[in-house]
Amino acid sequence: MEAYETKEYGAGSYASLVWQWQRPVIERIIRDFRRTQKAPVRLLDFACGTGRVLASVEALVEAAEGVDVSGNMVALARAKCHRAQLQVGDILSQPELLQKNYDLVTAFRFLLNVEPALRRRVLCKLREVVREPDGLLLVNVHGNSRSLRHPALVWRRWRESALPTGALLQEMSPGETKALLQSSGFQIVRQFGFGILPPTLYRTPFRRWAAALDKRCAGDNCWRNCSIDLMFVCRPG
């Protein structure tokens, strides 16, 4: 967890740059959604982790909740989130953790951090608590198998295959993600992409050039399917 905070999302890290491009998009989507609602808006940040996303969006809605299986992660989130209600537990074995009819559900860096067999089960459970017909799910995949990051990840898998433990190093393609979301009861209404160039380029003298290009290419545009980080906006479908 300390490495996640100080290295993965430390100052100047690749993940922190992606978050700089991603965060205003998420906030704009939530603000635009909020303006269309007459009733108070309730948000659930599923797999909230250390509270990175939840701390950024809790002030944009009337009620916010976060849930994660890691008590240590939630303890860090409590130091960042001042309005949200935070809980520790597994929504599959403890469905009472969830309320009904959330207007917004966010789930970031979750899909690739669990085994494939759990992904659809969790998404189906979230589908049960998203308000119909116009509630929103915002979900991302932080490793696109059709991106320029893929060759480097293949090398890392081979290099670390003999290690007893290590990162899952999983990926999903845009097509696989769309099929998973649709089979779980969601209709994709918008897709965004963040980061075209491989993270290894950020450890070279070309870092500033790479960051400028990636910032320009981020968003809902023709580059989205080849971006490293994919974000989908979904409605119950």
N, C-alpha and C positions, 0 to 999 in steps of 0.2 A: 504493500500500500504506500509506503514511503517513496518507493521508486516510482510508483504511478504518479504521485503528486509532484515529485521533484525532478524526475527524468522524463517520463512519458509526456507530462504536461508542464514541464519546467519551462522557464523563460527561454524563448528562442527555439524550442523544440519543434519538430515537424508537426506533431499533433496539435501543439498550441497555435501554430499558424493556420491549420485547417479550421480550428475552432474560431479563430478571428474572422474567417470568411463565412463560417456556418452560423455563428451566433446571431448576427443581424438578420439573417434570412428567417431563422426560427422565430425571433422576436417580432418580425414584421408579419409573419403568418398568424401568430397569436393575436397581435393587435388588430389585424384585419378581421379575424374571426370574432374577436370581442365586440367590434363595432356593429356586427350584424345580429348580436344577441340582445334580447330584452331582459332575460333573467340572469342572475348571477352565474358566472362560469366556474366550473370546478375542473381542476386538472389533476391527473395522476402521472407522476414520473416513475415509470416502472424500471426496475434495475437501476435505481438512482445513484448507486455507487457513492462516491465522495461528495455528491451534490453539485457537480459542475453545471449541469443543465438546469437543475431545479433552482439553484440560487439566482440564475439569470432570468427565470421566467415567473417566479412565484409572485412578484409584485404586479404582474400583468393581468392576473385573474383574482377573483374574489376568494377562492379557496384552492389550496394546493396540497397534495399529498405525495409522499415518496415512499417506496418500499424496495427493500433489497434483502437478499439472503445473508449478507455479511454484516454482522453487528459492528465489526471494526470499521467498515466503510461508512455505515450509517453514523457512527460516532463522529467521524470527520465531517460528514454532511451537516450534522447538527451545529457545528461551529460556523458554517457558512449560511445556512438557511434560517431565517428569522421568523418567517410566517408559516411555513409549511409544517404539516403533521407528518412525522416520519415513523415508519414501522419496520421491524425486522421479521422476515419469514418467507416461506415458500408459498406462493399463491396456488400452486397445484394441490398441495396437501393441506393448506390453510386458506380456503376460499373466503373465509370471513374477514380476511385482511382487506378485501376490496369492497367498496360501496357499489351501488348501481348507478348507471346513467352518468358516467363521466362525460363532460363535453369535449375534453381534450385528453389524449393519452400520448405521452412521449416515451420512446424506448430507444436509447442510444447506446451503441457499442454492446448490445446484448446478443444479437443473433449469432455473431461469430465467436462469442465467448462461451457458448454452450454447445453440447453435442447436437448433431443434426436431428436426432430423434426427439429432442425436447422442443425444438423451435415451433413446430406446428401446434403442439399441445398448449404452449404458452400463448401463442397468438390467438388460438381459438378461445382461450379463457379471457383474454383481453377483449376479444370481439363481443363477448357476452356482456361486458360492462361499458362499452362505448354507446353513448346515446344515439338512438335512431331518430330520424334518418340522416341527420347532418352533423353528428359528432365527428371528430377528426383523430386519426392516429398518425403521429410523426415517428418514423422509424428509419434507422440507417444501417448500412453495411459498410464497415470501415476497411474492407479489403475486396476490391472488385477483381475477379479472376480474368477479366478482359482488359485490365489496365497494364501500364508499363511497369508496375510494381511486381507483377506476376513472376517474371524470370528470376528476380532477386529472391523471391519467396521460395521458389523451387530449389534454389541453391541453399537457402537456410534450412529447408526441410532435410535435405540430404546431409548437410553438415552437422545438424543437431539430432539426427535420427538415432544415434547411439546413446544420447543422454537419457538418464532415468526420468527426468522431468523437464518440462520446458513449455514454452508458449504453444498454444494450439495451432497457431499459424494457419488458420482456416481462411477460406475465401468463398465468395459466391458471385456468380455472374448476374448481370441485370435480369436476364431471362429467368434464372433460377429463383431470384428474389421475387419477381413478379408472380411467378407460378405459386410460390409459397404463400404470398399474401392473398392471392385470389382464392386458393384452396382453403384458406383460413377464414374466409368470409369478408374480405376487404376488397374494395374497388379503388384502384390507384387513380388519383385525380391530378397529380403533379409529381414530377421527378426533378431533383437537383443533383449536380455533381460538383465535387470539390477535390482539386489536386490532380493534375494531368501527369506531371513529371515525377519520376521515381524519387523516393526520399533520399536515396544514396547521393543524388545530385546536390542535395542540400548540405552535404559534408565536403563540398569542393569549393573552389574559388568562384564558382558560378551560382552560389546560393542566392544572392540578391536578384540576379537575372531570373532564376527559376521561380522565386517567390513572386516577382512582378508578373510573370507570365501566368502562373497559376491563379493569382488573384484576378487577373483579367478574364480568365476562362471559367471561373467559378460561377455556378448558378444553373438556371433552367435554360440550357442552350444546346447546340449541336454537339458539345463535348461531353455531355452528361453520361453517356453510356460507356465512355472510356476513362472516366474519372476514377480515382482510387477510392474515394469516399462517396457513396451513393445515399441520397436521402429521398424518402418517399412520403408523400402526403396522401392519406387514404381515408375513405369514408366507409361505413358499413355497406356491404353490397350483397 
